[in-house]
Structure formats: C-alpha cells, structure tokens
Amino acid sequence: PSRSHAGGHDAAESYTRLDAEIKGYEAGKPGNRLFFLSVPPAVFGAVAEMVSAHGRAAAGGVCLAFAPGETGFGCGEGGAARG
C-alpha cells in the first residue's frame, strides 16, 4: 500500500516508527521498499541517511528512495548505500 509518513526529518524515532509500520505490512516476509522523498533539497541528504539507518529492507529485500529532481539513493541488504 502507498502511505505517507510525517515526522522530523532528522528524528531517528520517527524513522523507527515508520520501519515498525512497514514491518507490519510485510508480516515477517522480506519485502521491497520504495521511498518517494518529497522533501526540500536542503534536507534530502539527512532524510536519505535516516532511511538508510532506520528504514532498510530486511535481508532479501530491496529498498530504494527517490526524490523529485534528485538522483536515486538506494539501500539494500546489509545497508550499503549506493547512488
């Protein structure tokens, strides 16, 4: 399902809550995650780092984050970030 999540762009607890909500949808199975970051360019880096640190897909899943006008930022198994 497509959802939005509001929270502080630099607040780790916000991303931890988001991760818990997504895990509820995944029901213990590895899932693929796509984050569309509708954030100002000035905070894109901080948000991408928080997604990488607190919103990664479990082993076997893929996590990608995109923002309008920005390059893609991916985080995959093991949390390796790639641009």
Disulfide bonds with the S-S distance in Angstrom:
none
